[in-house]
């Protein structure tokens, strides 16, 4: 009951307008004074009774509530205040530690720049000394010539009474004095010292100094496996469990199954030897054990049914055409929660060296295919039906809210994330976390059960973690390897690197 109602219960008694009796009763539900007849006729289902009784009950309830707040809730709130204070102290320590690291790293960078500067000055002095030595040598050569010439001139001046033969001898001596090479334009400019100042680029300095970003404590990763399985980039990595995954190296025609428990490859599947063979461009395995892949050169999406035991005999893999997308070239593929498939496709082969210049795709789409391979939806343009959503869409992932997350390649070493709704409406773009968006080079993508978006950034050798709205949360992983392919299966995050390295991480999300 409110304080206002308690106050009304304490006012002097009044007479009921309807029945003429004293209003010595009180209805808690209506929070008003009533008479006995009102209570019996109009408030039968309410909490009502004599005012004094109600007042004593409310006082007792209020006392009990105050006791509960004082002895239960207040201590809990005080404990929360102490937690906040502790967090503030922890954050202050972290802040000071990071400030020290920034200062220390900056000093290291400045020392490195000072060393480079000292080396340049030292090199400049060395060139100066070398030039001075050459000029000193030239000066001595000329002075020697002048001295010899003056000596011979003196002989001539003193030879007035000498014989003709002596004069001829002096003349020969003068003519035989070697003239030094003249100082031509080449001599005066060839060894001049020059300095070409380097470009002071803010983004380069930023990459040297580093960056400050917010960490995300709700998502944690721990490396559980790393192995070099080849020399070329891992084109795709497609897990079938938390411990097993199919992968293919760039320019290889072989699918290899890896077991991280054993650290070895268990089996391999050959697709052919040339581009005309059914070699996958992207490859996934769904829950039924069936594998679906894009055959780029063949304009098709293919389906691989695993071997079955029939009459004590094991049948071979059955490969069939799920969908013919001609004239489009399929690129990436992923499965949706409702059993359909998302396929990215372009009208120019990705094998073209000019795909980002003169041979840019004129039609770039994301298709929704049914389980049987029929095209259900085509996403190509924005709301104006003119502006293309993508240039060169590659890998994709479906988020928990049914958003379609697409990596769109815009150059050889850069790209962006394009996120559209399940109806094809553009929701947002993401072009990296930093001032220089040209450095963002997305290659692999996946989404977790909480709606986080994970993107492997090849140039920056990192994994970006975004929320479902596209806001950057943190760099989940930073490595020395350029990261290409990536997939998430339950609690195992699989990543394929540029030089044939495969990583597996334990992936955990705190949902509390």
DALINPE-V606862 format. One record per residue. N is the residue number from 1. RES is the residue in one small letter. D_CENTER is the distance of its C-alpha to the mean C-alpha in whole Angstrom. Layout:
n=N res=RES d_center=D_CENTER
n=N res=RES d_center=D_CENTER
//
This chain:
n=1 res=x d_center=56
n=2 res=x d_center=55
n=3 res=x d_center=56
n=4 res=x d_center=58
n=5 res=x d_center=60
n=6 res=x d_center=61
n=7 res=x d_center=63
n=8 res=x d_center=64
n=9 res=x d_center=66
n=10 res=x d_center=67
n=11 res=x d_center=69
n=12 res=x d_center=73
n=13 res=x d_center=74
n=14 res=x d_center=75
n=15 res=x d_center=77
n=16 res=x d_center=75
n=17 res=x d_center=76
n=18 res=x d_center=76
n=19 res=x d_center=78
n=20 res=x d_center=80
n=21 res=x d_center=79
n=22 res=x d_center=77
n=23 res=x d_center=73
n=24 res=x d_center=73
n=25 res=x d_center=70
n=26 res=x d_center=67
n=27 res=x d_center=64
n=28 res=x d_center=61
n=29 res=x d_center=59
n=30 res=x d_center=60
n=31 res=x d_center=60
n=32 res=x d_center=64
n=33 res=x d_center=67
n=34 res=x d_center=70
n=35 res=x d_center=73
n=36 res=x d_center=74
n=37 res=x d_center=75
n=38 res=x d_center=72
n=39 res=x d_center=70
n=40 res=x d_center=72
n=41 res=x d_center=72
n=42 res=x d_center=68
n=43 res=x d_center=66
n=44 res=x d_center=67
n=45 res=x d_center=63
n=46 res=x d_center=62
n=47 res=x d_center=62
n=48 res=x d_center=65
n=49 res=x d_center=68
n=50 res=x d_center=70
n=51 res=x d_center=69
n=52 res=x d_center=70
n=53 res=x d_center=68
n=54 res=x d_center=65
n=55 res=x d_center=65
n=56 res=x d_center=66
n=57 res=x d_center=63
n=58 res=x d_center=60
n=59 res=x d_center=61
n=60 res=x d_center=61
n=61 res=x d_center=57
n=62 res=x d_center=56
n=63 res=x d_center=57
n=64 res=x d_center=56
n=65 res=x d_center=52
n=66 res=x d_center=53
n=67 res=x d_center=53
n=68 res=x d_center=50
n=69 res=x d_center=48
n=70 res=x d_center=49
n=71 res=x d_center=49
n=72 res=x d_center=46
n=73 res=x d_center=44
n=74 res=x d_center=44
n=75 res=x d_center=44
n=76 res=x d_center=40
n=77 res=x d_center=39
n=78 res=x d_center=40
n=79 res=x d_center=38
n=80 res=x d_center=35
n=81 res=x d_center=36
n=82 res=x d_center=36
n=83 res=x d_center=33
n=84 res=x d_center=31
n=85 res=x d_center=33
n=86 res=x d_center=32
n=87 res=x d_center=28
n=88 res=x d_center=29
n=89 res=x d_center=31
n=90 res=x d_center=28
n=91 res=x d_center=25
n=92 res=x d_center=28
n=93 res=x d_center=28
n=94 res=x d_center=24
n=95 res=x d_center=24
n=96 res=x d_center=27
n=97 res=x d_center=25
n=98 res=x d_center=22
n=99 res=x d_center=24
n=100 res=x d_center=26
n=101 res=x d_center=23
n=102 res=x d_center=22
n=103 res=x d_center=26
n=104 res=x d_center=26
n=105 res=x d_center=23
n=106 res=x d_center=24
n=107 res=x d_center=28
n=108 res=x d_center=27
n=109 res=x d_center=25
n=110 res=x d_center=28
n=111 res=x d_center=30
n=112 res=x d_center=28
n=113 res=x d_center=29
n=114 res=x d_center=33
n=115 res=x d_center=33
n=116 res=x d_center=32
n=117 res=x d_center=34
n=118 res=x d_center=37
n=119 res=x d_center=37
n=120 res=x d_center=37
n=121 res=x d_center=40
n=122 res=x d_center=42
n=123 res=x d_center=41
n=124 res=x d_center=43
n=125 res=x d_center=46
n=126 res=x d_center=46
n=127 res=x d_center=46
n=128 res=x d_center=49
n=129 res=x d_center=51
n=130 res=x d_center=51
n=131 res=x d_center=52
n=132 res=x d_center=55
n=133 res=x d_center=56
n=134 res=x d_center=56
n=135 res=x d_center=58
n=136 res=x d_center=60
n=137 res=x d_center=61
n=138 res=x d_center=62
n=139 res=x d_center=64
n=140 res=x d_center=66
n=141 res=x d_center=67
n=142 res=x d_center=68
n=143 res=x d_center=70
n=144 res=x d_center=72
n=145 res=x d_center=73
n=146 res=x d_center=74
n=147 res=x d_center=76
n=148 res=x d_center=78
n=149 res=x d_center=79
n=150 res=x d_center=80
n=151 res=x d_center=82
n=152 res=x d_center=84
n=153 res=x d_center=84
n=154 res=x d_center=86
n=155 res=x d_center=88
n=156 res=x d_center=89
n=157 res=x d_center=90
n=158 res=x d_center=93
n=159 res=x d_center=94
n=160 res=x d_center=97
n=161 res=x d_center=99
n=162 res=x d_center=98
n=163 res=x d_center=99
n=164 res=x d_center=97
n=165 res=x d_center=96
n=166 res=x d_center=94
n=167 res=x d_center=92
n=168 res=x d_center=91
n=169 res=x d_center=89
n=170 res=x d_center=88
n=171 res=x d_center=86
n=172 res=x d_center=85
n=173 res=x d_center=83
n=174 res=x d_center=82
n=175 res=x d_center=80
n=176 res=x d_center=79
n=177 res=x d_center=77
n=178 res=x d_center=73
n=179 res=x d_center=71
n=180 res=x d_center=68
n=181 res=x d_center=65
n=182 res=x d_center=64
n=183 res=x d_center=61
n=184 res=x d_center=60
n=185 res=x d_center=56
n=186 res=x d_center=54
n=187 res=x d_center=55
n=188 res=x d_center=55
n=189 res=x d_center=51
n=190 res=x d_center=50
n=191 res=x d_center=49
n=192 res=x d_center=48
n=193 res=x d_center=45
n=194 res=x d_center=42
n=195 res=x d_center=38
n=196 res=x d_center=35
n=197 res=x d_center=33
n=198 res=x d_center=29
n=199 res=x d_center=27
n=200 res=x d_center=25
n=201 res=x d_center=22
n=202 res=x d_center=20
n=203 res=x d_center=17
n=204 res=x d_center=18
n=205 res=x d_center=20
n=206 res=x d_center=16
n=207 res=x d_center=15
n=208 res=x d_center=18
n=209 res=x d_center=18
n=210 res=x d_center=15
n=211 res=x d_center=14
n=212 res=x d_center=14
n=213 res=x d_center=12
n=214 res=x d_center=14
n=215 res=x d_center=13
n=216 res=x d_center=14
n=217 res=x d_center=17
n=218 res=x d_center=17
n=219 res=x d_center=15
n=220 res=x d_center=16
n=221 res=x d_center=15
n=222 res=x d_center=18
n=223 res=x d_center=18
n=224 res=x d_center=21
n=225 res=x d_center=21
n=226 res=x d_center=20
n=227 res=x d_center=23
n=228 res=x d_center=23
n=229 res=x d_center=24
n=230 res=x d_center=24
n=231 res=x d_center=24
n=232 res=x d_center=22
n=233 res=x d_center=18
n=234 res=x d_center=18
n=235 res=x d_center=18
n=236 res=x d_center=18
n=237 res=x d_center=18
n=238 res=x d_center=20
n=239 res=x d_center=21
n=240 res=x d_center=25
n=241 res=x d_center=25
n=242 res=x d_center=23
n=243 res=x d_center=25
n=244 res=x d_center=25
n=245 res=x d_center=23
n=246 res=x d_center=24
n=247 res=x d_center=22
n=248 res=x d_center=23
n=249 res=x d_center=22
n=250 res=x d_center=22
n=251 res=x d_center=26
n=252 res=x d_center=27
n=253 res=x d_center=29
n=254 res=x d_center=29
n=255 res=x d_center=27
n=256 res=x d_center=27
n=257 res=x d_center=27
n=258 res=x d_center=26
n=259 res=x d_center=27
n=260 res=x d_center=25
n=261 res=x d_center=28
n=262 res=x d_center=30
n=263 res=x d_center=28
n=264 res=x d_center=29
n=265 res=x d_center=29
n=266 res=x d_center=32
n=267 res=x d_center=32
n=268 res=x d_center=31
n=269 res=x d_center=32
n=270 res=x d_center=33
n=271 res=x d_center=32
n=272 res=x d_center=34
n=273 res=x d_center=34
n=274 res=x d_center=33
n=275 res=x d_center=31
n=276 res=x d_center=34
n=277 res=x d_center=34
n=278 res=x d_center=32
n=279 res=x d_center=29
n=280 res=x d_center=26
n=281 res=x d_center=23
n=282 res=x d_center=21
n=283 res=x d_center=22
n=284 res=x d_center=23
n=285 res=x d_center=25
n=286 res=x d_center=26
n=287 res=x d_center=29
n=288 res=x d_center=32
n=289 res=x d_center=31
n=290 res=x d_center=31
n=291 res=x d_center=28
n=292 res=x d_center=27
n=293 res=x d_center=26
n=294 res=x d_center=25
n=295 res=x d_center=28
n=296 res=x d_center=27
n=297 res=x d_center=30
n=298 res=x d_center=32
n=299 res=x d_center=31
n=300 res=x d_center=31
n=301 res=x d_center=29
n=302 res=x d_center=31
n=303 res=x d_center=32
n=304 res=x d_center=32
n=305 res=x d_center=35
n=306 res=x d_center=35
n=307 res=x d_center=38
n=308 res=x d_center=41
n=309 res=x d_center=44
n=310 res=x d_center=47
n=311 res=x d_center=51
n=312 res=x d_center=50
n=313 res=x d_center=48
n=314 res=x d_center=44
n=315 res=x d_center=43
n=316 res=x d_center=41
n=317 res=x d_center=37
n=318 res=x d_center=38
n=319 res=x d_center=36
n=320 res=x d_center=36
n=321 res=x d_center=35
n=322 res=x d_center=33
n=323 res=x d_center=33
n=324 res=x d_center=34
n=325 res=x d_center=31
n=326 res=x d_center=33
n=327 res=x d_center=33
n=328 res=x d_center=29
n=329 res=x d_center=27
n=330 res=x d_center=25
n=331 res=x d_center=21
n=332 res=x d_center=19
n=333 res=x d_center=21
n=334 res=x d_center=20
n=335 res=x d_center=23
n=336 res=x d_center=23
n=337 res=x d_center=25
n=338 res=x d_center=28
n=339 res=x d_center=28
n=340 res=x d_center=27
n=341 res=x d_center=25
n=342 res=x d_center=22
n=343 res=x d_center=23
n=344 res=x d_center=21
n=345 res=x d_center=24
n=346 res=x d_center=25
n=347 res=x d_center=28
n=348 res=x d_center=27
n=349 res=x d_center=27
n=350 res=x d_center=23
n=351 res=x d_center=26
n=352 res=x d_center=27
n=353 res=x d_center=26
n=354 res=x d_center=26
n=355 res=x d_center=24
n=356 res=x d_center=22
n=357 res=x d_center=25
n=358 res=x d_center=29
n=359 res=x d_center=28
n=360 res=x d_center=25
n=361 res=x d_center=25
n=362 res=x d_center=28
n=363 res=x d_center=27
n=364 res=x d_center=23
n=365 res=x d_center=24
n=366 res=x d_center=22
n=367 res=x d_center=25
n=368 res=x d_center=26
n=369 res=x d_center=29
n=370 res=x d_center=31
n=371 res=x d_center=32
n=372 res=x d_center=35
n=373 res=x d_center=32
n=374 res=x d_center=34
n=375 res=x d_center=32
n=376 res=x d_center=31
n=377 res=x d_center=29
n=378 res=x d_center=28
n=379 res=x d_center=25
n=380 res=x d_center=25
n=381 res=x d_center=26
n=382 res=x d_center=25
n=383 res=x d_center=28
n=384 res=x d_center=30
n=385 res=x d_center=30
n=386 res=x d_center=29
n=387 res=x d_center=26
n=388 res=x d_center=24
n=389 res=x d_center=21
n=390 res=x d_center=19
n=391 res=x d_center=20
n=392 res=x d_center=19
n=393 res=x d_center=17
n=394 res=x d_center=16
n=395 res=x d_center=14
n=396 res=x d_center=15
n=397 res=x d_center=15
n=398 res=x d_center=18
n=399 res=x d_center=17
n=400 res=x d_center=20
n=401 res=x d_center=21
n=402 res=x d_center=21
n=403 res=x d_center=19
n=404 res=x d_center=18
n=405 res=x d_center=14
n=406 res=x d_center=14
n=407 res=x d_center=12
n=408 res=x d_center=14
n=409 res=x d_center=14
n=410 res=x d_center=16
n=411 res=x d_center=16
n=412 res=x d_center=17
n=413 res=x d_center=14
n=414 res=x d_center=12
n=415 res=x d_center=11
n=416 res=x d_center=10
n=417 res=x d_center=10
n=418 res=x d_center=14
n=419 res=x d_center=15
n=420 res=x d_center=19
n=421 res=x d_center=21
n=422 res=x d_center=24
n=423 res=x d_center=26
n=424 res=x d_center=24
n=425 res=x d_center=23
n=426 res=x d_center=20
n=427 res=x d_center=19
n=428 res=x d_center=16
n=429 res=x d_center=13
n=430 res=x d_center=10
n=431 res=x d_center=9
n=432 res=x d_center=6
n=433 res=x d_center=7
n=434 res=x d_center=10
n=435 res=x d_center=14
n=436 res=x d_center=13
n=437 res=x d_center=11
n=438 res=x d_center=13
n=439 res=x d_center=10
n=440 res=x d_center=7
n=441 res=x d_center=8
n=442 res=x d_center=7
n=443 res=x d_center=9
n=444 res=x d_center=10
n=445 res=x d_center=10
n=446 res=x d_center=12
n=447 res=x d_center=13
n=448 res=x d_center=15
n=449 res=x d_center=19
n=450 res=x d_center=18
n=451 res=x d_center=16
n=452 res=x d_center=12
n=453 res=x d_center=10
n=454 res=x d_center=7
n=455 res=x d_center=5
n=456 res=x d_center=6
n=457 res=x d_center=5
n=458 res=x d_center=8
n=459 res=x d_center=9
n=460 res=x d_center=8
n=461 res=x d_center=8
n=462 res=x d_center=6
n=463 res=x d_center=5
n=464 res=x d_center=3
n=465 res=x d_center=7
n=466 res=x d_center=9
n=467 res=x d_center=12
n=468 res=x d_center=14
n=469 res=x d_center=15
n=470 res=x d_center=12
n=471 res=x d_center=11
n=472 res=x d_center=9
n=473 res=x d_center=10
n=474 res=x d_center=9
n=475 res=x d_center=7
n=476 res=x d_center=8
n=477 res=x d_center=9
n=478 res=x d_center=10
n=479 res=x d_center=12
n=480 res=x d_center=14
n=481 res=x d_center=14
n=482 res=x d_center=12
n=483 res=x d_center=10
n=484 res=x d_center=11
n=485 res=x d_center=13
n=486 res=x d_center=12
n=487 res=x d_center=14
n=488 res=x d_center=16
n=489 res=x d_center=19
n=490 res=x d_center=21
n=491 res=x d_center=20
n=492 res=x d_center=18
n=493 res=x d_center=15
n=494 res=x d_center=15
n=495 res=x d_center=13
n=496 res=x d_center=15
n=497 res=x d_center=15
n=498 res=x d_center=16
n=499 res=x d_center=19
n=500 res=x d_center=20
n=501 res=x d_center=19
n=502 res=x d_center=18
n=503 res=x d_center=17
n=504 res=x d_center=17
n=505 res=x d_center=16
n=506 res=x d_center=19
n=507 res=x d_center=17
n=508 res=x d_center=18
n=509 res=x d_center=18
n=510 res=x d_center=21
n=511 res=x d_center=22
n=512 res=x d_center=25
//
